[in-house]
Amino acid sequence: MSRDNILHKVRTALGRSPSQAVAPPPPVRLRVPEVSMEDRIASMMSHLNELNGKTMRVPTMDAAREFAAGILAGKTALASNSPYLAECGISTLPGVATGITDLGELRQAAATVDIGITSADYALSDTGTLVMLSSPAEARLISLLPFHHLAIVPRERILTSLDELFTVLPHPAEQSSSMVLITGPSRTADIELVLVRGVHGPGFITVVIVG
Amino acid sequence: MSVEFDQKIHTTLEDANLQLAIYTATGRLKQKRVEAVAADSLPDYQELRTQANAIKKHAIENLDHYLEEFERNVEARGGKVIYCKDATEVSDFVLDLAKERGSKLIVKSKSMTTEEVDLNERLEHHGLESVETDLGEYILQLAHEKPYHIVAPALHKTRYDVAEIFTRELHVPNETEPEKITLTARAVLREKFLHADIGISGANFLVADSGAVTIIENEGNARLTTTAPKIHIAIAGIEKVIPRAQDLAVFLKLLARSATGQNLSVYASFLSGPRRPGEIDGPEEFYVVLLDNGRTKLLPDRSKRQSLYCIRCGACLNTCPVYRKIGGHSFPWVYSGPIGAIITPQFMGVSHEPGLPFASSLCGACGEVCPVKIDIPKVLLDLRSDVKKSEAREGLNRLELFAFRIFAWVMTHPQAYEIGGKIAASLAPSGEGKWISSVPAFMRIGPLKAWLSVRDLPPSPPKSFRELWRRR
């Protein structure tokens, strides 16, 4: 096998021996600024808007449901199993499928609905980013296959930045097999650097901040 | 310089449309980077570069340790790590797995590492369908071409070129609007995603303390590649390993800004192993192929090994006055621009294309924009020295050696230098820039001809600097 051969070559080249101790790596560099919740919300919304994402701030979970109902308006949707969506009453809106735990059903539904509805584990205000950890409550495909992604996020989940995310969550792999950061709609500029949205993932992303 | 290299350069220089396309695209990417790393946008940019360099240096200097840590953590989460020494081992692994699982269709997300080993060609040779899903890479696969740029692979194709390729290969109506072309690609590739048995991705970072693969992208094709099929294979060079998940905060801030001027890419996926109990989707099998393919040859030299810090952002290409004229396909291998000029000779041997380290004005722009602070001009000089040493061993440059010995002798003997200067000044033709054009045509032969065709010297001053100094 090439494993031992490659590791041997590496060690010889670096003058190291097997299981030789390693000097400590450079100290971790994470800077978490103090930013008020109001400023975080404002920054989250303005960054997403710049990326052509839509944002809406609503005072209550009921208002979130009403807003979602307005977006749905006859379209079909698949909601994740997030308890927060159920609490808001969004999972039970007309036209919304939810509660799927079977992969085949999930693929079928996510590939055909107009809107995928999720919550998010965190949001990062200084880039307008959603952080999604895969779990029984949040499947990966719901924020990926439908052309429109609607995310409902309670305001207390809004962090400032990547630095704060990795401070709160130093080992994401312990939580989930997949953590995805989503910053705006799917896009490409591969033809003449012309920006086109919605190439493989959602072309529309709407983030509702509750509270 | 090989004849092929020379010819490709000239073909590119003579193509006015291509020149405009390269110049416009790199110019825009370059400007976006400048704005994204400006002090009002990223005040601690320089500190981040320093930290990124320190982390990469540490990881490379202890590479075996971090590879083993990465491997342990991948396997602890139910994944498998396969070390491959070259292209054949990579394709054999994929082919064997595909055969065992009865797989026919493979979707691929963008990966320079798989370009390096011609993976698609090898898989297709054995009857598998392997489809590129990044829009730029898909266009090039249909056109049977290699990427033109590390980040913007189809930078040299106009919308009309792409429309023609799509019509020819996919039998769709000729449509030149980028939005509509993109929608066609979305529809065609969506079917591939949903039916593929295996997804092959690259990796931007391998995170040792997590056993995780990190993939940066904008389109969502890498997410689909690593989520929809039952099997996910990530293929990465061994140099991609970094110690901690927390280090990603540094690299993610630098990578997208340097590549396209975005604060963050649209998607950053952090994937550790197959789907876990309870999770509804994600692959059932997770493999990471760690590829050497010449990388270990770069490790012994303490200066040149910094070439392995590269995070493939493409900033050095966009800023390079040489790349912006000669383009990506002039370069002899898949990696182009300044980074290509330093890694290609080290992976393939300096004699593969001896002209490569010389295809630079040493202006230093590449080193200045590098987010991990690779001193590219320094490595270019080291490689020039290697090329000359190798030529000297083979006795290829006797005349050049002789000329430089004379030069060195004159430069270290002030009297000889002064006499030589006087002789040259007395022979100098009068008038602006007439030195070279006054060289008789019969003397302009061989390499001298090429050299003389684009150079001249200013007229000699009435008094030399030494004379002025003595009279001071």
HADDOCK unambig.tbl for C-alpha pairs under 7 A between the chains (distance, minus, plus):
assign (segid A and resid 2 and name CA) (segid B and resid 83 and name CA) 5.78 0.50 0.50
assign (segid A and resid 2 and name CA) (segid B and resid 84 and name CA) 5.87 0.50 0.50
assign (segid A and resid 2 and name CA) (segid B and resid 85 and name CA) 6.15 0.50 0.50
assign (segid A and resid 3 and name CA) (segid B and resid 83 and name CA) 4.96 0.50 0.50
assign (segid A and resid 7 and name CA) (segid B and resid 64 and name CA) 5.89 0.50 0.50
assign (segid A and resid 9 and name CA) (segid B and resid 296 and name CA) 6.49 0.50 0.50
assign (segid A and resid 10 and name CA) (segid B and resid 64 and name CA) 6.23 0.50 0.50
assign (segid A and resid 10 and name CA) (segid B and resid 296 and name CA) 5.89 0.50 0.50
assign (segid A and resid 11 and name CA) (segid B and resid 64 and name CA) 6.40 0.50 0.50
assign (segid A and resid 13 and name CA) (segid B and resid 299 and name CA) 5.57 0.50 0.50
assign (segid A and resid 13 and name CA) (segid B and resid 300 and name CA) 4.52 0.50 0.50
assign (segid A and resid 14 and name CA) (segid B and resid 61 and name CA) 6.58 0.50 0.50
assign (segid A and resid 14 and name CA) (segid B and resid 299 and name CA) 6.49 0.50 0.50
assign (segid A and resid 14 and name CA) (segid B and resid 300 and name CA) 6.00 0.50 0.50
assign (segid A and resid 22 and name CA) (segid B and resid 62 and name CA) 6.77 0.50 0.50
assign (segid A and resid 25 and name CA) (segid B and resid 55 and name CA) 6.92 0.50 0.50
assign (segid A and resid 25 and name CA) (segid B and resid 58 and name CA) 6.29 0.50 0.50
assign (segid A and resid 26 and name CA) (segid B and resid 54 and name CA) 6.61 0.50 0.50
assign (segid A and resid 26 and name CA) (segid B and resid 55 and name CA) 6.28 0.50 0.50
assign (segid A and resid 28 and name CA) (segid B and resid 246 and name CA) 6.79 0.50 0.50
assign (segid A and resid 28 and name CA) (segid B and resid 247 and name CA) 6.64 0.50 0.50
assign (segid A and resid 101 and name CA) (segid B and resid 280 and name CA) 5.81 0.50 0.50
assign (segid A and resid 102 and name CA) (segid B and resid 280 and name CA) 6.62 0.50 0.50
assign (segid A and resid 103 and name CA) (segid B and resid 280 and name CA) 5.86 0.50 0.50
assign (segid A and resid 103 and name CA) (segid B and resid 281 and name CA) 5.98 0.50 0.50
assign (segid A and resid 127 and name CA) (segid B and resid 263 and name CA) 6.60 0.50 0.50
assign (segid A and resid 127 and name CA) (segid B and resid 264 and name CA) 6.98 0.50 0.50
assign (segid A and resid 134 and name CA) (segid B and resid 279 and name CA) 6.56 0.50 0.50
assign (segid A and resid 135 and name CA) (segid B and resid 278 and name CA) 6.78 0.50 0.50
assign (segid A and resid 135 and name CA) (segid B and resid 279 and name CA) 4.73 0.50 0.50
assign (segid A and resid 136 and name CA) (segid B and resid 278 and name CA) 5.21 0.50 0.50
assign (segid A and resid 136 and name CA) (segid B and resid 279 and name CA) 4.70 0.50 0.50
assign (segid A and resid 136 and name CA) (segid B and resid 280 and name CA) 5.94 0.50 0.50
assign (segid A and resid 139 and name CA) (segid B and resid 279 and name CA) 6.94 0.50 0.50
assign (segid A and resid 139 and name CA) (segid B and resid 280 and name CA) 5.65 0.50 0.50
assign (segid A and resid 139 and name CA) (segid B and resid 281 and name CA) 5.95 0.50 0.50
assign (segid A and resid 140 and name CA) (segid B and resid 281 and name CA) 6.37 0.50 0.50
assign (segid A and resid 162 and name CA) (segid B and resid 249 and name CA) 5.53 0.50 0.50
assign (segid A and resid 163 and name CA) (segid B and resid 249 and name CA) 5.73 0.50 0.50
assign (segid A and resid 166 and name CA) (segid B and resid 246 and name CA) 5.50 0.50 0.50
assign (segid A and resid 170 and name CA) (segid B and resid 245 and name CA) 6.67 0.50 0.50
assign (segid A and resid 170 and name CA) (segid B and resid 246 and name CA) 6.05 0.50 0.50
assign (segid A and resid 171 and name CA) (segid B and resid 210 and name CA) 6.80 0.50 0.50
assign (segid A and resid 171 and name CA) (segid B and resid 245 and name CA) 6.50 0.50 0.50
assign (segid A and resid 173 and name CA) (segid B and resid 210 and name CA) 5.71 0.50 0.50
assign (segid A and resid 173 and name CA) (segid B and resid 272 and name CA) 5.91 0.50 0.50
assign (segid A and resid 177 and name CA) (segid B and resid 271 and name CA) 5.59 0.50 0.50
assign (segid A and resid 177 and name CA) (segid B and resid 272 and name CA) 4.78 0.50 0.50
assign (segid A and resid 177 and name CA) (segid B and resid 273 and name CA) 5.80 0.50 0.50
assign (segid A and resid 177 and name CA) (segid B and resid 274 and name CA) 6.56 0.50 0.50
assign (segid A and resid 177 and name CA) (segid B and resid 275 and name CA) 5.97 0.50 0.50
assign (segid A and resid 177 and name CA) (segid B and resid 276 and name CA) 6.52 0.50 0.50
assign (segid A and resid 178 and name CA) (segid B and resid 269 and name CA) 6.94 0.50 0.50
assign (segid A and resid 178 and name CA) (segid B and resid 270 and name CA) 5.64 0.50 0.50
assign (segid A and resid 178 and name CA) (segid B and resid 271 and name CA) 4.64 0.50 0.50
assign (segid A and resid 178 and name CA) (segid B and resid 272 and name CA) 6.40 0.50 0.50
assign (segid A and resid 179 and name CA) (segid B and resid 269 and name CA) 5.90 0.50 0.50
assign (segid A and resid 179 and name CA) (segid B and resid 270 and name CA) 5.01 0.50 0.50
assign (segid A and resid 179 and name CA) (segid B and resid 271 and name CA) 6.58 0.50 0.50
assign (segid A and resid 180 and name CA) (segid B and resid 267 and name CA) 6.67 0.50 0.50
assign (segid A and resid 180 and name CA) (segid B and resid 268 and name CA) 5.60 0.50 0.50
assign (segid A and resid 180 and name CA) (segid B and resid 269 and name CA) 4.44 0.50 0.50
assign (segid A and resid 180 and name CA) (segid B and resid 270 and name CA) 6.10 0.50 0.50
assign (segid A and resid 181 and name CA) (segid B and resid 267 and name CA) 5.50 0.50 0.50
assign (segid A and resid 181 and name CA) (segid B and resid 268 and name CA) 5.05 0.50 0.50
assign (segid A and resid 181 and name CA) (segid B and resid 269 and name CA) 6.48 0.50 0.50
assign (segid A and resid 182 and name CA) (segid B and resid 266 and name CA) 5.49 0.50 0.50
assign (segid A and resid 182 and name CA) (segid B and resid 267 and name CA) 4.91 0.50 0.50
assign (segid A and resid 182 and name CA) (segid B and resid 268 and name CA) 6.94 0.50 0.50
assign (segid A and resid 183 and name CA) (segid B and resid 264 and name CA) 6.88 0.50 0.50
assign (segid A and resid 183 and name CA) (segid B and resid 265 and name CA) 6.75 0.50 0.50
assign (segid A and resid 183 and name CA) (segid B and resid 266 and name CA) 4.43 0.50 0.50
assign (segid A and resid 183 and name CA) (segid B and resid 267 and name CA) 6.37 0.50 0.50
assign (segid A and resid 184 and name CA) (segid B and resid 266 and name CA) 5.83 0.50 0.50
assign (segid A and resid 185 and name CA) (segid B and resid 266 and name CA) 6.94 0.50 0.50
assign (segid A and resid 186 and name CA) (segid B and resid 218 and name CA) 5.82 0.50 0.50
assign (segid A and resid 186 and name CA) (segid B and resid 219 and name CA) 4.89 0.50 0.50
assign (segid A and resid 186 and name CA) (segid B and resid 220 and name CA) 6.04 0.50 0.50
assign (segid A and resid 186 and name CA) (segid B and resid 266 and name CA) 6.36 0.50 0.50
assign (segid A and resid 187 and name CA) (segid B and resid 218 and name CA) 5.48 0.50 0.50
assign (segid A and resid 187 and name CA) (segid B and resid 219 and name CA) 4.97 0.50 0.50
assign (segid A and resid 188 and name CA) (segid B and resid 218 and name CA) 6.38 0.50 0.50
assign (segid A and resid 188 and name CA) (segid B and resid 219 and name CA) 5.75 0.50 0.50
assign (segid A and resid 190 and name CA) (segid B and resid 135 and name CA) 6.40 0.50 0.50
assign (segid A and resid 190 and name CA) (segid B and resid 136 and name CA) 5.14 0.50 0.50
assign (segid A and resid 190 and name CA) (segid B and resid 152 and name CA) 6.21 0.50 0.50
assign (segid A and resid 190 and name CA) (segid B and resid 154 and name CA) 6.29 0.50 0.50
assign (segid A and resid 190 and name CA) (segid B and resid 155 and name CA) 6.85 0.50 0.50
assign (segid A and resid 191 and name CA) (segid B and resid 158 and name CA) 6.73 0.50 0.50
assign (segid A and resid 191 and name CA) (segid B and resid 159 and name CA) 6.11 0.50 0.50
assign (segid A and resid 191 and name CA) (segid B and resid 178 and name CA) 6.23 0.50 0.50
assign (segid A and resid 192 and name CA) (segid B and resid 155 and name CA) 6.55 0.50 0.50
assign (segid A and resid 192 and name CA) (segid B and resid 158 and name CA) 5.98 0.50 0.50
assign (segid A and resid 192 and name CA) (segid B and resid 159 and name CA) 6.68 0.50 0.50
assign (segid A and resid 193 and name CA) (segid B and resid 25 and name CA) 6.75 0.50 0.50
assign (segid A and resid 194 and name CA) (segid B and resid 178 and name CA) 6.98 0.50 0.50
assign (segid A and resid 196 and name CA) (segid B and resid 179 and name CA) 5.79 0.50 0.50
assign (segid A and resid 199 and name CA) (segid B and resid 182 and name CA) 6.11 0.50 0.50
assign (segid A and resid 199 and name CA) (segid B and resid 183 and name CA) 6.75 0.50 0.50
assign (segid A and resid 199 and name CA) (segid B and resid 186 and name CA) 5.76 0.50 0.50
assign (segid A and resid 199 and name CA) (segid B and resid 219 and name CA) 5.67 0.50 0.50
assign (segid A and resid 200 and name CA) (segid B and resid 186 and name CA) 5.70 0.50 0.50
assign (segid A and resid 200 and name CA) (segid B and resid 219 and name CA) 5.56 0.50 0.50
assign (segid A and resid 200 and name CA) (segid B and resid 220 and name CA) 5.16 0.50 0.50
assign (segid A and resid 200 and name CA) (segid B and resid 221 and name CA) 5.69 0.50 0.50
assign (segid A and resid 201 and name CA) (segid B and resid 219 and name CA) 6.37 0.50 0.50
assign (segid A and resid 201 and name CA) (segid B and resid 220 and name CA) 4.83 0.50 0.50
